Amino acid sequence: MAVLILGDIHANFSALEAVFDAAGPVDAVWCLGDTVGYGPQPNECVRWVREHSAATLVGNHDLGCLGTISLSNFNREARIANEWNGEQLTPEHREFLTSLTPMAQVNDEVTLAHGSPRDPVWEYLLDTEAAAASFGHFTTPLCFVGHTHQPVIYTGAEEDGECSATIPTDQLVLKLQSNKRYIINPGGVGQPRDGDARAAFALYDAENRTVTFRRAAYNIRRTQTLMLDNGLPEILAARLSFGL
């Protein structure tokens, strides 16, 4: 089974469309949360996720847009964007996002978490120490996470409890080993933060036990124009050009 793994779409429909086109035929889509926030097309992105994703999480920005968590936890630009996104959401799409959880086990092999298995709403997995602590909070061999907008592979060895980190490049194919466990971030679709402006995603092949990391170029100018036309902060539009 081929699964498209998406994270942090952030209301960037142009990036989402480019990813889906680049991915090619897949059997399922799993979304790691933060479908909205920051970007200019929240309803289009939620509608797409509702139609295509078999497993969808809620992220901290989704919760902020819904008013479920306080916007005081976000910086000024994120607050402005989340308030605007929340005002745009249709009642149907608000209901859908409200029904979601920030962590879910989809089968015997895979767990999904927005932030981390230890704290699925807020924790950023940015180092091996945090990742090592998270391995104790899920039981499956593999966990996909989002939130940081940065692709990374954390590998845990069952025999010694050690954890290592690898930064994957575009087109890298990871062969999953049966004696190891993994926490994998595919990177951000709508707002990458690893210095590469292209949308990031991953393809999980359950049968062959591989994860392939991919990037997709998209019409950044179109997203930026829509953001500025709707009064969203200029800095949020500008950063898309640099993948920051």
C-alpha positions as CSV (number, residue, x, y, z in Angstrom):
1,M,0.0,0.0,0.0
2,A,1.4,3.4,-1.0
3,V,0.5,6.2,1.4
4,L,1.1,9.9,0.9
5,I,2.2,11.5,4.1
6,L,1.4,15.3,4.5
7,G,2.1,17.7,7.3
8,D,1.6,21.4,7.9
9,I,-0.4,22.4,4.8
10,H,-1.2,25.7,6.5
11,A,-3.9,26.8,4.1
12,N,-1.5,26.8,1.1
13,F,-3.6,25.2,-1.5
14,S,-1.1,25.8,-4.4
15,A,1.5,23.8,-2.5
16,L,-1.0,21.0,-1.7
17,E,-2.1,20.7,-5.3
18,A,1.6,20.5,-6.4
19,V,2.3,17.8,-3.9
20,F,-0.6,15.7,-4.9
21,D,0.4,15.9,-8.6
22,A,4.0,15.1,-7.8
23,A,3.1,12.1,-5.6
24,G,1.4,10.2,-8.4
25,P,-1.1,7.4,-7.7
26,V,-1.4,6.4,-4.0
27,D,-3.7,4.1,-2.1
28,A,-4.2,6.5,0.9
29,V,-3.4,9.9,2.3
30,W,-2.5,10.6,5.9
31,C,-2.5,14.2,7.2
32,L,-0.4,15.2,10.2
33,G,-2.3,18.3,11.2
34,D,-2.1,22.1,10.8
35,T,-4.2,22.0,7.7
36,V,-5.0,25.7,8.3
37,G,-3.3,28.8,9.7
38,Y,-0.8,31.1,8.1
39,G,-2.0,30.7,4.5
40,P,-4.8,32.2,2.4
41,Q,-7.0,29.3,1.4
42,P,-8.2,27.4,4.6
43,N,-11.5,26.2,3.2
44,E,-10.0,24.8,0.0
45,C,-7.4,22.9,2.0
46,V,-9.9,21.5,4.5
47,R,-12.2,20.4,1.8
48,W,-9.4,18.6,0.0
49,V,-8.3,16.8,3.2
50,R,-11.8,15.8,3.9
51,E,-12.2,14.3,0.5
52,H,-8.8,12.6,0.2
53,S,-7.3,11.8,3.6
54,A,-8.1,8.5,5.3
55,A,-6.5,9.6,8.6
56,T,-6.2,13.3,9.6
57,L,-4.9,14.9,12.8
58,V,-5.6,18.3,14.3
59,G,-2.6,20.6,14.9
60,N,-2.0,23.5,17.3
61,H,-2.7,26.0,14.5
62,D,-6.0,24.3,13.7
63,L,-6.9,24.5,17.3
64,G,-5.9,28.1,17.5
65,C,-8.1,28.9,14.4
66,L,-11.0,27.1,16.1
67,G,-10.5,29.1,19.3
68,T,-10.0,25.8,21.2
69,I,-6.6,27.0,22.5
70,S,-5.6,30.5,23.3
71,L,-4.0,32.6,20.6
72,S,-1.8,34.1,23.2
73,N,0.4,31.0,22.7
74,F,1.3,32.2,19.2
75,N,3.5,35.1,18.0
76,R,1.8,38.2,16.6
77,E,1.9,37.3,13.0
78,A,0.6,33.8,13.7
79,R,-2.2,35.2,15.8
80,I,-3.3,37.6,13.0
81,A,-3.3,34.7,10.5
82,N,-5.1,32.3,12.8
83,E,-7.8,34.8,13.6
84,W,-8.3,35.4,9.9
85,N,-8.3,31.7,9.0
86,G,-10.8,31.0,11.8
87,E,-13.1,33.7,10.5
88,Q,-13.0,32.2,7.0
89,L,-13.8,28.6,8.0
90,T,-17.3,27.4,7.1
91,P,-19.3,25.8,9.9
92,E,-18.9,22.4,8.2
93,H,-15.2,22.7,8.1
94,R,-15.0,23.9,11.7
95,E,-17.0,20.8,12.7
96,F,-14.7,18.6,10.8
97,L,-11.5,20.0,12.4
98,T,-13.2,19.9,15.9
99,S,-13.8,16.2,15.5
100,L,-10.1,15.4,15.1
101,T,-7.4,14.3,17.6
102,P,-3.7,15.3,17.6
103,M,-2.5,11.7,17.7
104,A,-3.8,8.4,16.4
105,Q,-2.6,4.8,15.8
106,V,-3.7,3.9,12.3
107,N,-2.7,0.3,12.3
108,D,-0.3,-2.2,14.0
109,E,2.7,-0.6,12.3
110,V,2.1,3.2,12.3
111,T,1.2,5.9,14.7
112,L,0.6,9.5,13.7
113,A,1.2,12.6,16.0
114,H,1.2,16.2,15.1
115,G,3.9,17.5,17.5
116,S,5.4,14.4,19.2
117,P,4.0,11.2,20.8
118,R,4.9,12.7,24.2
119,D,3.1,16.0,23.6
120,P,1.1,15.8,20.3
121,V,-0.1,19.4,20.3
122,W,2.9,21.4,21.3
123,E,6.3,19.6,21.4
124,Y,8.8,20.3,18.7
125,L,11.1,17.3,18.0
126,L,14.3,19.1,17.2
127,D,17.0,16.9,18.7
128,T,17.7,13.3,19.6
129,E,17.2,13.8,23.3
130,A,13.5,14.8,22.8
131,A,13.0,12.1,20.2
132,A,14.5,9.4,22.5
133,A,12.1,10.4,25.2
134,S,9.2,10.1,22.7
135,F,9.8,6.5,21.8
136,G,8.3,5.5,25.1
137,H,5.0,7.1,24.2
138,F,4.0,4.9,21.3
139,T,4.2,1.2,20.7
140,T,4.3,0.8,16.9
141,P,7.6,0.5,14.9
142,L,7.0,3.7,13.1
143,C,5.6,7.2,14.0
144,F,5.1,10.1,11.6
145,V,5.1,13.6,13.1
146,G,4.8,17.2,11.8
147,H,4.9,20.6,13.5
148,T,8.6,21.6,12.9
149,H,8.2,21.9,9.1
150,Q,11.6,20.2,8.8
151,P,12.2,16.7,7.4
152,V,14.1,14.4,9.7
153,I,14.5,10.7,10.5
154,Y,15.0,9.7,14.2
155,T,16.1,6.1,14.5
156,G,15.9,4.2,17.7
157,A,17.7,0.9,18.2
158,E,15.7,-1.6,20.4
159,E,18.8,-3.3,21.8
160,D,20.5,-0.2,23.4
161,G,17.9,2.6,23.5
162,E,20.2,4.9,21.5
163,C,18.7,7.4,19.1
164,S,20.2,9.0,16.0
165,A,19.1,11.7,13.6
166,T,19.4,11.9,9.8
167,I,18.3,14.8,7.6
168,P,16.9,13.3,4.4
169,T,17.5,14.8,1.0
170,D,15.0,14.9,-1.9
171,Q,14.4,11.5,-3.4
172,L,16.1,9.6,-0.5
173,V,14.6,6.2,0.0
174,L,14.7,4.9,3.6
175,K,14.5,1.1,4.0
176,L,12.9,0.4,7.4
177,Q,14.8,-2.2,9.5
178,S,12.8,-4.7,11.5
179,N,15.1,-4.3,14.6
180,K,14.7,-0.5,14.8
181,R,11.9,2.0,15.4
182,Y,11.5,5.3,13.7
183,I,10.0,8.8,14.2
184,I,9.8,10.5,10.8
185,N,8.9,14.0,9.9
186,P,8.2,14.5,6.1
187,G,8.6,18.2,6.3
188,G,6.0,21.0,5.7
189,V,3.8,21.2,2.7
190,G,2.7,24.8,3.0
191,Q,5.5,26.5,4.9
192,P,8.8,24.6,4.7
193,R,11.5,25.7,7.2
194,D,14.6,23.9,6.2
195,G,15.9,26.4,3.7
196,D,14.2,24.7,0.7
197,A,11.1,26.6,-0.5
198,R,9.6,23.6,-2.3
199,A,6.8,21.7,-0.6
200,A,7.9,18.6,1.3
201,F,6.1,15.3,1.7
202,A,6.8,11.6,2.0
203,L,5.6,8.4,0.4
204,Y,5.3,5.3,2.7
205,D,5.3,1.9,1.0
206,A,3.9,-0.5,3.6
207,E,4.5,-3.6,1.6
208,N,8.2,-2.9,0.8
209,R,8.7,-1.1,4.1
210,T,10.2,2.1,2.6
211,V,9.7,5.8,3.1
212,T,10.6,8.1,0.2
213,F,11.2,11.8,0.8
214,R,10.1,14.2,-1.9
215,R,9.9,17.9,-2.8
216,A,7.5,19.6,-5.2
217,A,7.9,23.1,-6.7
218,Y,4.7,25.2,-6.6
219,N,3.5,28.6,-7.6
220,I,4.8,30.5,-4.5
221,R,3.9,33.9,-6.0
222,R,0.2,32.9,-6.3
223,T,0.1,32.0,-2.6
224,Q,1.9,35.2,-1.7
225,T,-0.4,37.4,-3.7
226,L,-3.5,35.8,-2.1
227,M,-2.0,36.3,1.3
228,L,-1.3,40.0,0.7
229,D,-4.6,40.6,-1.0
230,N,-6.3,39.3,2.1
231,G,-4.3,41.4,4.5
232,L,-2.2,38.6,6.0
233,P,1.2,39.7,7.4
234,E,3.8,40.4,4.8
235,I,6.5,38.5,6.7
236,L,4.5,35.3,6.4
237,A,4.2,35.7,2.7
238,A,7.9,36.7,2.2
239,R,9.3,33.7,4.1
240,L,7.7,31.3,1.6
241,S,10.3,32.4,-1.0
242,F,13.2,31.2,1.3
243,G,11.8,28.1,3.0
244,L,12.1,29.7,6.4
